[in-house]
Amino acid sequence: MGSFFRKGDAGRKASQKHDEKMQKLAEERKNKPREFWMKKGERRTVLFLDDPEFYFCRHSVKTKNGFDNLTCVEDMDIGDCPLCVTSSDKIGGQQYVVACTVLTLDAVEGKDGKKYIYQKQPLVLGGDAKTYLLNMLDKRKSVKLCKVELSRGTGQKSPKVGAFDFEGKLSKEGYEKIKAAIVKNQINGDTPIADYLTPFDYELIFKPLPIDELKKIAGTDTASSFGDGEDDFSSDRYRDWE
């Protein structure tokens, strides 16, 4: 039977391993790309960099600063998903979503007052928005390198994408102009332009948290401090709930 503590060198090694694990998790959270979202009543045009073909389940989790979305582990053969079995009213039910990568084509002002354009972001949709997107995919066969205007309703609980207006496939010349503008304005930073315009590695950016972390968040292990510290997920990353 295992013990809840360690002594001496064994304890020091266990402590160091735990600290390194927490630091790695904090870095992964910090570097996680911000998902595409829109304000109520907003219309924006994006360029799809791939077709929506990556599906997974996730939960909406209420935090101190808002809400975050965490990947469900129900189908991973590691036991029950803590977020599924918890009775906490802070954890929402499962939602099966589909993900793809888009490039924003219109300038949007950030909280810092700067204008941002040609931002590569994950577009993750569930519910009716997912159905609308997949219907568009079925009709067009592919939306890769196609321009689509997205719009959001004005209702209090309107989904982050409520309608899609297909504008057509981008020409090769148009794509080259976008690439040149990104490089000229150093939007891609130190990332090669080919890598910048490559769709995200979804298995990496939506990788589930370790089971012990999910238990703490769900309150099925120890008292949860999720949403109470500086290292928690930033509620500004995911804005589906607005």
C-alpha positions as CSV (number, residue, x, y, z in Angstrom):
1,M,0.0,0.0,0.0
2,G,1.4,3.4,-1.0
3,S,2.0,6.3,1.4
4,F,0.9,9.9,1.1
5,F,4.4,11.1,2.0
6,R,8.1,10.7,1.2
7,K,11.1,11.3,3.4
8,G,14.6,12.6,2.8
9,D,16.1,12.3,-0.7
10,A,12.9,10.4,-1.9
11,G,10.8,13.3,-0.8
12,R,13.0,15.9,-2.4
13,K,13.0,14.1,-5.7
14,A,9.2,13.7,-5.5
15,S,8.8,17.4,-4.8
16,Q,11.1,18.4,-7.6
17,K,9.2,16.1,-10.1
18,H,5.9,17.6,-9.0
19,D,7.2,21.2,-9.3
20,E,8.5,20.5,-12.8
21,K,5.2,18.9,-13.8
22,M,3.2,22.0,-12.6
23,Q,5.6,24.3,-14.4
24,K,5.2,22.4,-17.6
25,L,1.4,22.5,-17.3
26,A,1.5,26.3,-16.6
27,E,3.6,26.8,-19.8
28,E,1.2,24.7,-21.9
29,R,-1.7,26.7,-20.6
30,K,0.0,30.0,-21.2
31,N,1.0,29.1,-24.8
32,K,-2.4,27.6,-25.8
33,P,-3.7,29.5,-28.8
34,R,-6.8,31.6,-28.2
35,E,-9.9,30.3,-29.9
36,F,-11.8,32.4,-32.4
37,W,-14.8,34.2,-31.0
38,M,-16.9,37.3,-31.9
39,K,-18.8,39.9,-29.9
40,K,-22.6,39.9,-30.0
41,G,-23.9,41.3,-33.3
42,E,-20.4,41.1,-35.0
43,R,-19.6,39.9,-38.5
44,R,-16.1,38.8,-39.5
45,T,-14.4,37.2,-42.5
46,V,-12.0,34.3,-42.1
47,L,-9.9,32.1,-44.4
48,F,-10.2,28.4,-43.6
49,L,-6.7,26.8,-43.5
50,D,-8.1,23.2,-43.4
51,D,-11.4,21.3,-43.4
52,P,-13.2,20.7,-40.0
53,E,-12.3,17.0,-39.4
54,F,-11.1,16.9,-35.8
55,Y,-13.8,15.9,-33.3
56,F,-13.7,15.6,-29.5
57,C,-15.7,16.0,-26.3
58,R,-15.2,18.8,-23.8
59,H,-16.7,20.4,-20.8
60,S,-17.4,24.1,-19.9
61,V,-15.9,24.9,-16.5
62,K,-16.9,27.9,-14.4
63,T,-13.8,29.7,-12.9
64,K,-13.2,32.8,-10.9
65,N,-12.8,34.9,-14.0
66,G,-15.4,33.4,-16.3
67,F,-15.4,30.0,-18.1
68,D,-12.9,27.6,-19.7
69,N,-13.3,24.5,-21.9
70,L,-11.5,21.3,-20.8
71,T,-11.2,18.2,-22.9
72,C,-13.2,15.2,-21.7
73,V,-11.3,11.9,-21.1
74,E,-14.3,9.6,-21.1
75,D,-13.1,7.6,-24.1
76,M,-9.4,7.3,-23.1
77,D,-9.7,4.0,-21.1
78,I,-8.3,5.6,-17.9
79,G,-11.5,5.2,-15.9
80,D,-14.4,7.6,-15.5
81,C,-13.9,11.2,-16.6
82,P,-13.9,13.3,-13.3
83,L,-15.7,16.1,-15.2
84,C,-18.5,13.7,-16.2
85,V,-19.2,12.2,-12.8
86,T,-18.8,15.3,-10.6
87,S,-21.9,16.8,-9.0
88,S,-20.3,20.3,-9.1
89,D,-22.5,22.9,-10.6
90,K,-19.3,24.6,-11.9
91,I,-18.9,21.8,-14.5
92,G,-21.0,21.7,-17.6
93,G,-22.1,18.6,-19.4
94,Q,-20.3,17.1,-22.4
95,Q,-20.4,18.8,-25.8
96,Y,-19.1,17.1,-28.9
97,V,-17.3,19.6,-31.0
98,V,-15.4,19.9,-34.2
99,A,-12.2,21.9,-34.7
100,C,-10.4,23.5,-37.6
101,T,-8.0,26.4,-38.2
102,V,-8.9,29.9,-39.6
103,L,-7.0,33.0,-40.5
104,T,-8.8,36.3,-39.7
105,L,-9.0,38.6,-42.7
106,D,-10.3,41.8,-41.1
107,A,-8.7,44.0,-38.5
108,V,-10.1,43.8,-34.9
109,E,-9.1,46.0,-32.1
110,G,-7.6,44.3,-29.0
111,K,-7.8,45.3,-25.4
112,D,-4.5,47.0,-25.8
113,G,-6.0,49.3,-28.5
114,K,-3.9,47.7,-31.3
115,K,-5.4,46.4,-34.5
116,Y,-5.0,42.7,-35.2
117,I,-5.4,41.0,-38.6
118,Y,-4.2,37.7,-40.1
119,Q,-4.3,35.9,-36.7
120,K,-4.3,32.1,-36.9
121,Q,-6.8,30.7,-34.5
122,P,-8.6,27.5,-33.7
123,L,-12.3,27.5,-34.6
124,V,-14.2,25.1,-32.3
125,L,-17.9,24.6,-32.7
126,G,-20.6,22.5,-31.2
127,G,-24.4,22.4,-31.3
128,D,-26.2,24.2,-34.2
129,A,-23.0,26.0,-35.3
130,K,-21.3,22.7,-35.8
131,T,-24.2,21.5,-37.9
132,Y,-24.2,24.6,-40.0
133,L,-20.5,24.3,-40.6
134,L,-20.7,20.6,-41.6
135,N,-23.6,21.3,-43.9
136,M,-21.5,23.9,-45.6
137,L,-18.7,21.4,-45.9
138,D,-21.0,18.7,-47.4
139,K,-22.3,21.2,-50.0
140,R,-18.8,22.5,-50.9
141,K,-16.9,19.3,-50.4
142,S,-14.0,21.3,-49.0
143,V,-13.7,24.8,-47.4
144,K,-9.9,24.8,-47.3
145,L,-8.5,28.2,-48.5
146,C,-12.1,29.5,-48.8
147,K,-13.3,32.8,-47.5
148,V,-16.3,32.7,-45.3
149,E,-18.1,35.5,-43.5
150,L,-19.2,34.5,-40.0
151,S,-21.8,36.3,-38.0
152,R,-23.1,36.2,-34.4
153,G,-26.6,37.1,-33.1
154,T,-27.4,39.7,-30.5
155,G,-29.1,37.4,-28.1
156,Q,-27.7,37.0,-24.6
157,K,-26.9,33.3,-25.1
158,S,-26.2,33.5,-28.9
159,P,-23.5,31.0,-30.0
160,K,-20.1,32.5,-31.0
161,V,-21.0,31.7,-34.7
162,G,-24.6,31.8,-35.7
163,A,-24.4,32.0,-39.5
164,F,-22.0,31.3,-42.4
165,D,-21.9,33.2,-45.6
166,F,-19.6,31.4,-48.1
167,E,-17.7,33.9,-50.3
168,G,-15.6,31.5,-52.4
169,K,-12.2,30.0,-52.7
170,L,-9.2,32.3,-52.5
171,S,-7.2,32.7,-55.7
172,K,-3.5,31.7,-55.7
173,E,-2.6,35.3,-56.3
174,G,-4.8,36.4,-53.3
175,Y,-3.1,33.8,-51.1
176,E,0.3,35.0,-52.1
177,K,-0.7,38.6,-51.2
178,I,-1.8,37.5,-47.8
179,K,1.5,35.7,-47.2
180,A,3.5,38.7,-48.3
181,A,1.4,41.0,-46.0
182,I,2.0,38.7,-43.0
183,V,5.8,38.7,-43.6
184,K,6.0,42.4,-44.3
185,N,4.2,43.3,-41.1
186,Q,6.0,40.5,-39.1
187,I,2.8,39.0,-37.9
188,N,4.4,35.6,-38.0
189,G,7.2,36.7,-35.8
190,D,10.1,34.3,-35.9
191,T,7.9,31.5,-37.3
192,P,8.5,30.6,-40.9
193,I,5.5,31.7,-43.0
194,A,4.8,28.1,-44.2
195,D,4.6,27.0,-40.5
196,Y,2.5,30.0,-39.5
197,L,-0.1,29.1,-42.2
198,T,-0.1,25.4,-41.2
199,P,-3.2,24.2,-39.3
200,F,-2.7,23.6,-35.6
201,D,-1.7,20.3,-34.1
202,Y,-5.1,19.6,-32.5
203,E,-3.8,16.6,-30.5
204,L,-1.4,18.9,-28.9
205,I,-3.4,22.0,-28.2
206,F,-6.5,20.1,-27.0
207,K,-4.5,17.5,-25.0
208,P,-6.4,16.7,-21.8
209,L,-5.1,17.6,-18.5
210,P,-3.7,14.8,-16.3
211,I,-6.3,12.8,-14.5
212,D,-5.2,14.1,-11.1
213,E,-5.6,17.7,-12.2
214,L,-9.1,17.0,-13.6
215,K,-10.0,15.4,-10.2
216,K,-9.0,18.5,-8.4
217,I,-10.9,20.7,-10.7
218,A,-14.0,18.5,-10.5
219,G,-13.7,18.3,-6.7
220,T,-13.6,14.5,-6.8
221,D,-10.1,14.3,-5.3
222,T,-9.1,17.2,-3.1
223,A,-10.6,20.7,-2.6
224,S,-10.4,22.5,-5.9
225,S,-8.6,25.8,-6.2
226,F,-9.3,26.1,-9.9
227,G,-9.9,29.7,-10.8
228,D,-8.4,31.1,-7.7
229,G,-4.7,31.5,-8.7
230,E,-2.5,33.3,-11.2
231,D,-1.6,30.1,-12.9
232,D,-5.1,29.1,-13.8
233,F,-6.4,29.2,-17.4
234,S,-7.1,32.7,-18.6
235,S,-10.8,33.2,-19.1
236,D,-10.0,35.5,-21.9
237,R,-8.9,32.6,-24.1
238,Y,-12.3,31.1,-24.5
239,R,-15.3,33.3,-25.0
240,D,-18.0,30.8,-26.2
241,W,-20.2,31.8,-23.3
242,E,-20.7,35.4,-24.2
